[in-house]
Amino acid sequence: MDYPIIIKKILDADSDTFVMFYVTECPYCQRALKLLRDSNVKYKGYIIDKIPGGMPELLKTLTTYKDIVQFNDMHHTKPIIFYNNRFLGGADDLSRYLGV
């Protein structure tokens, strides 16, 4: 199936790689980036403002393909983090997952 680029970024990531959609000025996004860097895990980050249509388009696409990436369509905050092709959550969820 030919998925939109947003979904491909999630599905095409290597195993054990976090995929995070974020904005640079968001303190929660900066916290999540620091957690990823400090934990020495693999990750790919994508700036939401560089996605055509921004956050509304990102949420629309993730909601449309929620069954593919296990996205919780009630999640409307930043960052939006995936791990092993599945929705993980935001910064707090990442912190819990990493145990930090």
C-alpha positions as CSV (number, residue, x, y, z in Angstrom):
1,M,0.0,0.0,0.0
2,D,1.2,3.5,-0.8
3,Y,1.1,5.4,2.5
4,P,1.5,9.2,3.0
5,I,5.0,10.4,3.8
6,I,4.2,10.9,7.5
7,I,3.1,7.3,7.9
8,K,6.1,6.1,5.8
9,K,8.5,8.0,8.2
10,I,7.0,5.9,11.1
11,L,6.9,2.6,9.3
12,D,10.2,2.8,7.5
13,A,12.2,3.6,10.7
14,D,14.7,0.9,11.8
15,S,13.6,-1.4,14.7
16,D,14.3,0.0,18.1
17,T,14.2,3.6,16.7
18,F,12.0,6.3,18.2
19,V,10.3,8.6,15.7
20,M,9.3,12.0,17.2
21,F,7.3,14.8,15.6
22,Y,8.0,18.0,17.5
23,V,8.3,21.8,17.4
24,T,11.6,23.5,18.4
25,E,10.0,26.1,20.8
26,C,8.0,23.5,22.8
27,P,9.5,22.8,26.3
28,Y,8.0,19.3,26.3
29,C,9.6,18.6,22.9
30,Q,12.9,19.8,24.2
31,R,12.6,17.6,27.2
32,A,11.8,14.6,25.0
33,L,14.8,15.3,22.8
34,K,17.1,15.5,25.8
35,L,15.7,12.2,27.2
36,L,16.4,10.5,23.8
37,R,19.9,12.0,23.5
38,D,20.8,11.3,27.2
39,S,19.5,7.7,26.9
40,N,21.7,7.0,23.9
41,V,18.8,5.4,21.9
42,K,18.3,5.7,18.2
43,Y,15.7,8.3,17.1
44,K,14.6,10.3,14.2
45,G,13.1,13.7,14.7
46,Y,10.8,15.6,12.4
47,I,9.9,19.2,12.8
48,I,6.1,19.6,12.6
49,D,6.3,23.1,11.1
50,K,8.1,21.7,8.1
51,I,5.2,19.3,7.3
52,P,2.9,20.9,4.7
53,G,-0.2,21.7,6.7
54,G,1.6,21.6,10.1
55,M,0.0,20.1,13.2
56,P,-3.5,19.9,11.8
57,E,-2.4,17.8,8.8
58,L,-0.2,15.6,11.0
59,L,-3.1,14.8,13.3
60,K,-5.4,14.3,10.4
61,T,-3.0,11.8,8.7
62,L,-2.3,10.0,12.0
63,T,-6.0,9.7,12.8
64,T,-6.7,8.4,9.3
65,Y,-4.1,5.7,9.6
66,K,-4.5,5.2,13.4
67,D,-5.0,1.4,13.0
68,I,-1.7,1.1,11.1
69,V,0.4,3.0,13.7
70,Q,-1.8,2.5,16.8
71,F,-2.2,6.2,17.1
72,N,-4.5,7.5,20.0
73,D,-6.6,10.1,18.2
74,M,-7.3,11.8,21.6
75,H,-3.6,12.8,21.7
76,H,-3.4,16.4,20.4
77,T,-0.3,17.7,22.1
78,K,3.4,17.8,21.2
79,P,5.6,15.9,20.9
80,I,4.1,12.9,19.2
81,I,6.4,9.9,19.6
82,F,6.4,6.4,18.0
83,Y,8.5,3.4,18.8
84,N,8.8,0.3,16.7
85,N,6.1,1.6,14.3
86,R,3.6,2.1,17.2
87,F,2.4,5.2,19.0
88,L,4.1,5.7,22.3
89,G,2.7,9.1,23.4
90,G,4.3,12.3,24.5
91,A,7.2,13.4,26.7
92,D,5.8,12.0,29.9
93,D,5.1,8.6,28.2
94,L,8.7,8.6,26.8
95,S,10.1,9.3,30.3
96,R,8.1,6.4,31.8
97,Y,9.1,4.1,29.0
98,L,12.7,4.9,29.4
99,G,12.4,4.7,33.2
100,V,13.9,8.1,33.8
